């Protein structure tokens, strides 16, 4: 499991996500927005959930034996976000408290 310091400026955090998980700025922004829309309004908590989601995606890629840049395809990002939301309820419950 990769970790990222969530207590840094936004640009630094996003670049860390890109470096560690291969998620570019545009996708990162959409992920951030999606979690905000789900009720995770605290920035630090949302960043922690983004790291957890990124690890979730990387774990899935490793099981499939791929290691290239993270790609989701058409509609794939929202599907993965929903998968994460449903599979990792303990993370979500803590985040929206």
DRENTORKOL-3810 file (N, C-alpha, C; in nm, 4 decimals):
REM DRENTORKOL-3810
@n.u->0.0847; n.v->-0.1180; n.w->0.0000; ca.u->0.0000; ca.v->0.0000; ca.w->0.0000; c.u->0.0889; c.v->0.1238; c.w->0.0000
@n.u->0.0655; n.v->0.2091; n.w->-0.0964; ca.u->0.1404; ca.v->0.3339; ca.w->-0.1055; c.u->0.0718; c.v->0.4400; c.w->-0.0208
@n.u->0.1508; n.v->0.5283; n.w->0.0374; ca.u->0.0954; ca.v->0.6383; ca.w->0.1155; c.u->0.1434; c.v->0.7704; c.w->0.0574
@n.u->0.0671; n.v->0.8724; n.w->0.0823; ca.u->0.0990; ca.v->1.0060; ca.w->0.0351; c.u->0.0659; c.v->1.1037; c.w->0.1468
@n.u->0.1527; n.v->1.2010; n.w->0.1693; ca.u->0.1283; ca.v->1.3030; ca.w->0.2705; c.u->0.0117; c.v->1.3903; c.w->0.2252
@n.u->-0.0946; n.v->1.3939; n.w->0.3049; ca.u->-0.2117; ca.v->1.4733; ca.w->0.2678; c.u->-0.2033; c.v->1.6167; c.w->0.3183
@n.u->-0.1046; n.v->1.6464; n.w->0.3997; ca.u->-0.0926; ca.v->1.7789; ca.w->0.4604; c.u->0.0092; c.v->1.8647; c.w->0.3860
@n.u->-0.0121; n.v->1.8801; n.w->0.2565; ca.u->0.0744; ca.v->1.9596; ca.w->0.1693; c.u->-0.0144; c.v->2.0448; c.w->0.0791
@n.u->0.0417; n.v->2.1440; n.w->0.0085; ca.u->-0.0388; ca.v->2.2220; ca.w->-0.0860; c.u->-0.1012; c.v->2.1326; c.w->-0.1936
@n.u->-0.2121; n.v->2.1794; n.w->-0.2503; ca.u->-0.2886; ca.v->2.1010; ca.w->-0.3472; c.u->-0.2029; c.v->2.0515; c.w->-0.4634
@n.u->-0.1240; n.v->2.1398; n.w->-0.5219; ca.u->-0.0415; ca.v->2.1018; ca.w->-0.6373; c.u->0.0563; c.v->1.9904; c.w->-0.5997
@n.u->0.1182; n.v->2.0023; n.w->-0.4832; ca.u->0.2139; ca.v->1.9020; ca.w->-0.4364; c.u->0.1441; c.v->1.7684; c.w->-0.4134
@n.u->0.0248; n.v->1.7726; n.w->-0.3542; ca.u->-0.0507; ca.v->1.6493; ca.w->-0.3304; c.u->-0.0875; c.v->1.5833; c.w->-0.4626
@n.u->-0.1377; n.v->1.6619; n.w->-0.5574; ca.u->-0.1774; ca.v->1.6054; ca.w->-0.6864; c.u->-0.0576; c.v->1.5449; c.w->-0.7579
@n.u->0.0556; n.v->1.6123; n.w->-0.7557; ca.u->0.1760; ca.v->1.5595; ca.w->-0.8209; c.u->0.2207; c.v->1.4290; c.w->-0.7551
@n.u->0.2044; n.v->1.4190; n.w->-0.6250; ca.u->0.2375; ca.v->1.2959; ca.w->-0.5540; c.u->0.1454; c.v->1.1818; c.w->-0.5979
@n.u->0.0180; n.v->1.2113; n.w->-0.6156; ca.u->-0.0780; ca.v->1.1112; ca.w->-0.6652; c.u->-0.0382; c.v->1.0671; c.w->-0.8055
@n.u->0.0008; n.v->1.1634; n.w->-0.8888; ca.u->0.0422; ca.v->1.1299; ca.w->-1.0254; c.u->0.1677; c.v->1.0426; c.w->-1.0246
@n.u->0.2648; n.v->1.0793; n.w->-0.9433; ca.u->0.3906; ca.v->1.0043; ca.w->-0.9373; c.u->0.3697; c.v->0.8632; c.w->-0.8822
@n.u->0.2945; n.v->0.8515; n.w->-0.7741; ca.u->0.2773; ca.v->0.7226; ca.w->-0.7071; c.u->0.1741; c.v->0.6313; c.w->-0.7716
@n.u->0.0716; n.v->0.6902; n.w->-0.8340; ca.u->-0.0392; ca.v->0.6100; ca.w->-0.8833; c.u->-0.0662; c.v->0.6255; c.w->-1.0329
@n.u->0.0001; n.v->0.7191; n.w->-1.0985; ca.u->-0.0201; ca.v->0.7382; ca.w->-1.2418; c.u->-0.1525; c.v->0.8031; c.w->-1.2774
@n.u->-0.2088; n.v->0.8811; n.w->-1.1850; ca.u->-0.3376; ca.v->0.9479; ca.w->-1.2078; c.u->-0.3102; c.v->1.0945; c.w->-1.2388
@n.u->-0.3463; n.v->1.1379; n.w->-1.3603; ca.u->-0.3147; ca.v->1.2748; ca.w->-1.4018; c.u->-0.4076; c.v->1.3775; c.w->-1.3366
@n.u->-0.3752; n.v->1.5042; n.w->-1.3557; ca.u->-0.4464; ca.v->1.6148; ca.w->-1.2895; c.u->-0.5962; c.v->1.6159; c.w->-1.3212
@n.u->-0.6314; n.v->1.5960; n.w->-1.4462; ca.u->-0.7727; ca.v->1.5980; ca.w->-1.4839; c.u->-0.8523; c.v->1.4885; c.w->-1.4152
@n.u->-0.7980; n.v->1.3679; n.w->-1.4129; ca.u->-0.8645; ca.v->1.2559; ca.w->-1.3465; c.u->-0.8682; c.v->1.2802; c.w->-1.1955
@n.u->-0.7576; n.v->1.3293; n.w->-1.1413; ca.u->-0.7528; ca.v->1.3615; ca.w->-0.9978; c.u->-0.8641; c.v->1.4604; c.w->-0.9616
@n.u->-0.8805; n.v->1.5654; n.w->-1.0420; ca.u->-0.9835; ca.v->1.6660; ca.w->-1.0145; c.u->-1.1224; c.v->1.6040; c.w->-1.0163
@n.u->-1.1468; n.v->1.5136; n.w->-1.1104; ca.u->-1.2779; ca.v->1.4480; ca.w->-1.1187; c.u->-1.3010; c.v->1.3570; c.w->-0.9977
@n.u->-1.1960; n.v->1.2858; n.w->-0.9549; ca.u->-1.2063; ca.v->1.2003; ca.w->-0.8361; c.u->-1.2378; c.v->1.2858; c.w->-0.7135
@n.u->-1.1657; n.v->1.3959; n.w->-0.6974; ca.u->-1.1865; ca.v->1.4877; ca.w->-0.5856; c.u->-1.3298; c.v->1.5402; c.w->-0.5859
@n.u->-1.3770; n.v->1.5822; n.w->-0.7016; ca.u->-1.5131; ca.v->1.6339; ca.w->-0.7149; c.u->-1.6163; c.v->1.5263; c.w->-0.6805
@n.u->-1.5943; n.v->1.4039; n.w->-0.7287; ca.u->-1.6884; ca.v->1.2941; ca.w->-0.7051; c.u->-1.7032; c.v->1.2665; c.w->-0.5557
@n.u->-1.5910; n.v->1.2594; n.w->-0.4837; ca.u->-1.5990; ca.v->1.2342; ca.w->-0.3396; c.u->-1.6649; c.v->1.3513; c.w->-0.2669
@n.u->-1.6402; n.v->1.4732; n.w->-0.3121; ca.u->-1.7070; ca.v->1.5898; ca.w->-0.2537; c.u->-1.8582; c.v->1.5773; c.w->-0.2716
@n.u->-1.9004; n.v->1.5388; n.w->-0.3916; ca.u->-2.0428; ca.v->1.5226; ca.w->-0.4209; c.u->-2.1059; c.v->1.4108; c.w->-0.3380
@n.u->-2.0258; n.v->1.3155; n.w->-0.2942; ca.u->-2.0762; ca.v->1.2057; ca.w->-0.2116; c.u->-2.0868; c.v->1.2442; c.w->-0.0645
@n.u->-2.0428; n.v->1.3647; n.w->-0.0300; ca.u->-2.0580; ca.v->1.4138; ca.w->0.1065; c.u->-1.9300; c.v->1.4273; c.w->0.1862
@n.u->-1.8161; n.v->1.3981; n.w->0.1250; ca.u->-1.6885; ca.v->1.4125; ca.w->0.1958; c.u->-1.6383; c.v->1.5545; c.w->0.1703
@n.u->-1.6763; n.v->1.6460; n.w->0.2579; ca.u->-1.6476; ca.v->1.7868; ca.w->0.2345; c.u->-1.5154; c.v->1.8339; c.w->0.2937
@n.u->-1.4672; n.v->1.7678; n.w->0.3981; ca.u->-1.3401; ca.v->1.8058; ca.w->0.4588; c.u->-1.2253; c.v->1.7691; c.w->0.3647
@n.u->-1.1420; n.v->1.8666; n.w->0.3303; ca.u->-1.0355; ca.v->1.8467; ca.w->0.2313; c.u->-0.9369; c.v->1.7388; c.w->0.2743
@n.u->-0.8911; n.v->1.7422; n.w->0.3982; ca.u->-0.7923; ca.v->1.6439; ca.w->0.4437; c.u->-0.8505; c.v->1.5029; c.w->0.4419
@n.u->-0.9743; n.v->1.4897; n.w->0.4859; ca.u->-1.0395; ca.v->1.3586; ca.w->0.4838; c.u->-1.0559; c.v->1.3104; c.w->0.3409
@n.u->-1.0960; n.v->1.4015; n.w->0.2520; ca.u->-1.1141; ca.v->1.3647; ca.w->0.1115; c.u->-0.9825; c.v->1.3198; c.w->0.0508
@n.u->-0.8737; n.v->1.3853; n.w->0.0858; ca.u->-0.7425; ca.v->1.3445; ca.w->0.0354; c.u->-0.7066; c.v->1.2044; c.w->0.0845
@n.u->-0.7373; n.v->1.1750; n.w->0.2097; ca.u->-0.7101; ca.v->1.0411; ca.w->0.2623; c.u->-0.7899; c.v->0.9361; c.w->0.1857
@n.u->-0.9148; n.v->0.9682; n.w->0.1542; ca.u->-0.9986; ca.v->0.8755; ca.w->0.0780; c.u->-0.9462; c.v->0.8625; c.w->-0.0648
@n.u->-0.8964; n.v->0.9705; n.w->-0.1228; ca.u->-0.8374; ca.v->0.9646; ca.w->-0.2572; c.u->-0.7167; c.v->0.8714; c.w->-0.2574
@n.u->-0.6340; n.v->0.8783; n.w->-0.1550; ca.u->-0.5190; ca.v->0.7871; ca.w->-0.1452; c.u->-0.5685; c.v->0.6434; c.w->-0.1327
@n.u->-0.6701; n.v->0.6212; n.w->-0.0506; ca.u->-0.7262; ca.v->0.4861; ca.w->-0.0345; c.u->-0.7840; c.v->0.4357; c.w->-0.1671
@n.u->-0.8560; n.v->0.5229; n.w->-0.2388; ca.u->-0.9102; ca.v->0.4853; ca.w->-0.3697; c.u->-0.7970; c.v->0.4537; c.w->-0.4670
@n.u->-0.6932; n.v->0.5341; n.w->-0.4664; ca.u->-0.5795; ca.v->0.5123; ca.w->-0.5563; c.u->-0.5129; c.v->0.3782; c.w->-0.5276
@n.u->-0.4989; n.v->0.3443; n.w->-0.4011; ca.u->-0.4454; ca.v->0.2129; ca.w->-0.3646; c.u->-0.5382; c.v->0.1012; c.w->-0.4117
@n.u->-0.6679; n.v->0.1224; n.w->-0.4009; ca.u->-0.7678; ca.v->0.0264; ca.w->-0.4477; c.u->-0.7495; c.v->-0.0005; c.w->-0.5972
@n.u->-0.7289; n.v->0.1049; n.w->-0.6738; ca.u->-0.7091; ca.v->0.0914; ca.w->-0.8182; c.u->-0.5779; c.v->0.0187; c.w->-0.8477
@n.u->-0.4713; n.v->0.0559; n.w->-0.7779; ca.u->-0.3400; ca.v->-0.0061; ca.w->-0.7993; c.u->-0.3440; c.v->-0.1544; c.w->-0.7625
@n.u->-0.4100; n.v->-0.1885; n.w->-0.6521; ca.u->-0.4217; ca.v->-0.3289; ca.w->-0.6118; c.u->-0.4899; c.v->-0.4101; c.w->-0.7212
@n.u->-0.5951; n.v->-0.3539; n.w->-0.7796; ca.u->-0.6667; ca.v->-0.4227; ca.w->-0.8875; c.u->-0.5767; c.v->-0.4418; c.w->-1.0091
@n.u->-0.4990; n.v->-0.3385; n.w->-1.0422; ca.u->-0.4075; ca.v->-0.3478; ca.w->-1.1567; c.u->-0.3019; c.v->-0.4548; c.w->-1.1325
@n.u->-0.2516; n.v->-0.4633; n.w->-1.0102; ca.u->-0.1485; ca.v->-0.5614; ca.w->-0.9784; c.u->-0.2036; c.v->-0.7034; c.w->-0.9908
@n.u->-0.3289; n.v->-0.7232; n.w->-0.9519; ca.u->-0.3914; ca.v->-0.8551; ca.w->-0.9639; c.u->-0.4039; c.v->-0.8965; c.w->-1.1099
@n.u->-0.4218; n.v->-0.7971; n.w->-1.1982; ca.u->-0.4335; ca.v->-0.8258; ca.w->-1.3415; c.u->-0.2972; c.v->-0.8312; c.w->-1.4090
@n.u->-0.1925; n.v->-0.7977; n.w->-1.3349; ca.u->-0.0573; ca.v->-0.8043; ca.w->-1.3892; c.u->-0.0179; c.v->-0.6880; c.w->-1.4775
@n.u->-0.0854; n.v->-0.5746; n.w->-1.4628; ca.u->-0.0505; ca.v->-0.4558; ca.w->-1.5408; c.u->0.0146; c.v->-0.3525; c.w->-1.4498
@n.u->0.1043; n.v->-0.2751; n.w->-1.5064; ca.u->0.1716; ca.v->-0.1736; ca.w->-1.4246; c.u->0.1849; c.v->-0.0408; c.w->-1.4971
@n.u->0.1214; n.v->-0.0282; n.w->-1.6105; ca.u->0.1301; ca.v->0.0958; ca.w->-1.6882; c.u->0.0519; c.v->0.2070; c.w->-1.6185
@n.u->0.0571; n.v->0.3242; n.w->-1.6780; ca.u->-0.0156; ca.v->0.4408; ca.w->-1.6284; c.u->-0.1630; c.v->0.4049; c.w->-1.6069
@n.u->-0.2230; n.v->0.4604; n.w->-1.5040; ca.u->-0.3618; ca.v->0.4302; ca.w->-1.4719; c.u->-0.4541; c.v->0.4879; c.w->-1.5784
@n.u->-0.5339; n.v->0.4000; n.w->-1.6378; ca.u->-0.6326; ca.v->0.4404; ca.w->-1.7383; c.u->-0.7669; c.v->0.3814; c.w->-1.6996
@n.u->-0.8719; n.v->0.4572; n.w->-1.7246; ca.u->-1.0044; ca.v->0.4115; ca.w->-1.6861; c.u->-1.0950; c.v->0.3840; c.w->-1.8056
@n.u->-1.0731; n.v->0.4493; n.w->-1.9182; ca.u->-1.1593; ca.v->0.4306; ca.w->-2.0341; c.u->-1.2923; c.v->0.5023; c.w->-2.0163
@n.u->-1.3730; n.v->0.5000; n.w->-2.1211; ca.u->-1.5017; ca.v->0.5694; ca.w->-2.1212; c.u->-1.5937; c.v->0.5105; c.w->-2.0140
@n.u->-1.6332; n.v->0.5925; n.w->-1.9181; ca.u->-1.7219; ca.v->0.5491; ca.w->-1.8110; c.u->-1.6539; c.v->0.4672; c.w->-1.7029
@n.u->-1.5274; n.v->0.4359; n.w->-1.7225; ca.u->-1.4567; ca.v->0.3492; ca.w->-1.6291; c.u->-1.4268; c.v->0.4124; c.w->-1.4945
@n.u->-1.4015; n.v->0.5427; n.w->-1.4939; ca.u->-1.3684; ca.v->0.6092; ca.w->-1.3678; c.u->-1.4866; c.v->0.6042; c.w->-1.2718
@n.u->-1.6036; n.v->0.6400; n.w->-1.3186; ca.u->-1.7217; ca.v->0.6395; ca.w->-1.2316; c.u->-1.7523; c.v->0.4974; c.w->-1.1853
@n.u->-1.7331; n.v->0.3996; n.w->-1.2729; ca.u->-1.7534; ca.v->0.2599; ca.w->-1.2339; c.u->-1.6585; c.v->0.2223; c.w->-1.1208
@n.u->-1.5312; n.v->0.2584; n.w->-1.1342; ca.u->-1.4326; ca.v->0.2257; ca.w->-1.0299; c.u->-1.4638; c.v->0.2992; c.w->-0.8995
@n.u->-1.5068; n.v->0.4250; n.w->-0.9102; ca.u->-1.5445; ca.v->0.5004; ca.w->-0.7906; c.u->-1.6618; c.v->0.4329; c.w->-0.7196
@n.u->-1.7611; n.v->0.3908; n.w->-0.7965; ca.u->-1.8753; ca.v->0.3207; ca.w->-0.7374; c.u->-1.8338; c.v->0.1872; c.w->-0.6771
@n.u->-1.7461; n.v->0.1137; n.w->-0.7445; ca.u->-1.6949; ca.v->-0.0128; ca.w->-0.6898; c.u->-1.6284; c.v->0.0122; c.w->-0.5550
@n.u->-1.5419; n.v->0.1118; n.w->-0.5511; ca.u->-1.4718; ca.v->0.1467; ca.w->-0.4271; c.u->-1.5717; c.v->0.1857; c.w->-0.3187
@n.u->-1.6677; n.v->0.2692; n.w->-0.3554; ca.u->-1.7675; ca.v->0.3194; ca.w->-0.2608; c.u->-1.8440; c.v->0.2029; c.w->-0.1979
@n.u->-1.8726; n.v->0.1003; n.w->-0.2773; ca.u->-1.9494; ca.v->-0.0143; ca.w->-0.2291; c.u->-1.8637; c.v->-0.1191; c.w->-0.1581
@n.u->-1.7376; n.v->-0.1330; n.w->-0.1972; ca.u->-1.6505; ca.v->-0.2366; ca.w->-0.1417; c.u->-1.5817; c.v->-0.1910; c.w->-0.0140
@n.u->-1.5562; n.v->-0.0644; n.w->-0.0005; ca.u->-1.4817; ca.v->-0.0130; ca.w->0.1149; c.u->-1.5687; c.v->0.0745; c.w->0.2054
@n.u->-1.6811; n.v->0.0217; n.w->0.2545; ca.u->-1.7720; ca.v->0.1071; ca.w->0.3333; c.u->-1.7108; c.v->0.1612; c.w->0.4618
@n.u->-1.6173; n.v->0.0885; n.w->0.5235; ca.u->-1.5563; ca.v->0.1373; ca.w->0.6476; c.u->-1.4788; c.v->0.2661; c.w->0.6243
@n.u->-1.4151; n.v->0.2780; n.w->0.5110; ca.u->-1.3418; ca.v->0.4009; ca.w->0.4776; c.u->-1.4405; c.v->0.5147; c.w->0.4586
@n.u->-1.5477; n.v->0.4869; n.w->0.3885; ca.u->-1.6468; ca.v->0.5890; ca.w->0.3566; c.u->-1.7195; c.v->0.6354; c.w->0.4828
@n.u->-1.7608; n.v->0.5414; n.w->0.5668; ca.u->-1.8327; ca.v->0.5779; ca.w->0.6888; c.u->-1.7502; c.v->0.6719; c.w->0.7757
@n.u->-1.6227; n.v->0.6433; n.w->0.7900; ca.u->-1.5347; ca.v->0.7295; ca.w->0.8691; c.u->-1.5198; c.v->0.8670; c.w->0.8045
@n.u->-1.5170; n.v->0.8711; n.w->0.6731; ca.u->-1.4915; ca.v->0.9958; ca.w->0.6007; c.u->-1.6072; c.v->1.0936; c.w->0.6086
@n.u->-1.7300; n.v->1.0439; n.w->0.6130; ca.u->-1.8435; ca.v->1.1363; ca.w->0.6095; c.u->-1.8997; c.v->1.1660; c.w->0.7484
@n.u->-1.8328; n.v->1.1204; n.w->0.8520; ca.u->-1.8757; ca.v->1.1524; ca.w->0.9896; c.u->-1.8498; c.v->1.2977; c.w->1.0210
END
